[in-house]
């Protein structure tokens, strides 16, 4: 079912195929309860089991994918990186079982997931007055588009060192290689990235599409905590909300087959993620009393993260 916004999508200056490819359309109801009723969803009482290595596989390792993976590996502490990989697979599982008409590309979806919590890294959290997801959206726009200084990691120091502060942990031991082995790539250099060998008119088209892709990722990152009943959101934005809320609070866990849920958690260990994230929420709310996270409840949200029975089984 299309929304009123989609009925007027022809007014967009961007090709419809690109809007759909990068998950900007369909624009879908922001309300979870509305989304989970027909005709928006093909809600199944028993979602099918899915394979982590085929149904929920990462996209092909193009130069752009490798660059964003390298950025994530360089800057995200392991608990955050694993959370991001869980979100990738949880969101895909929900999309495939319940929203099969959403046909965004996996590359764009991966970038949304890997970058959605970049603002929680301590060096970033403490280095801006912006709410963490708003700063993260700005950074995601720079990193994916390859414009400005985004690929340097602007809040990580001149040497690009990871900002593994106390809240997010430093769990980078030999025991977690299996959880992060899918993230590969070389260290980031100081030159603007070259992700395509196209030239001329094709290169210009690639640049326009890259900007659209980056803006879709930024929109999803900006709004991944913007839950509510009114208005619309992008398809990738809705998936990101479903997946992050499931992993953090256990809401909507019935949308995914239990075996798939278990395999996702076991393949990307939580490593104390709930305590890490709850502490980060409290830090941001304490140092930035205007932060958008307060809209989810200054105590209710972190208490909910710590009280998630689903998460406790795997912490």
Buried (B, 14 or more C-beta within 10 A) or exposed (E): EEBEBBEEBEEBEBEEEBBBBBBBBBBBBBBBEEBBEEEBBEBEEEBEBBEBEEBBBBBEEEEBBBBBBBBBBBBBBBBBBBBBBBBBBBBBBBBBBBBEBBEBBBBBBBBBBBBBBBBBBBBBBBBBEBBBBBBBBBBBBBBBBBBBEBBBBBBBEEEBEBBBBEBBBEBBEEEBEEBBEBBEBEEBEEEEBEBBEEEEEEEEEBBBBBBBBBBBBBBBBBBBBBBEEEEBBBBBBBBBBBBBBBBBBBBBBBBBBEEBBEBBBEBBBBBBBBBBBBBBBBBBBEEBEEBBBBEBEBEEBBEBBBEBEBBEEBB
